[in-house]
Amino acid sequence: MLSGWPKEYFMVIFTSQRTESEPSHYALMAERMIELAQQQQGFLGMESVREDAGLGITISYWRGRASIEAWRRNTEHQHAQRLGRQEFYSWFQTRIGKVTEERSFGLDNI
């Protein structure tokens, strides 16, 4: 378990396919959303990858469902969601799960 994280916590898995819309505008919006998420109560961390063809997966970790719901309803985040549907993504999927167990190897070296 990562230091300071609760024994059980939640994850939001956001899988998406980027369009060929303006990459610099997307990068600014993505950077702002990371910055904003980090300020939200209950936010624990985030991992994100995107392949050259535009398929990406971002996993954010949260203390509880209430924190996730507050993030979903954040006004600036809702604006980014609208832009995502209109401009940035050809499709996306969001899944929420509860982490009840974790195992790791080599994290003490990071």
Buried (B, 14 or more C-beta within 10 A) or exposed (E): BEEEBBEEBBBBBBBBBBBEEEEEEBEEBBEEBEEBBEEBEBBBBBEEEBEEEBEBBBBBBBBBEEBBEBBEEBEEBEEBBEBBEEEBBEEBEEEEEEBEEEEEEEEEEE
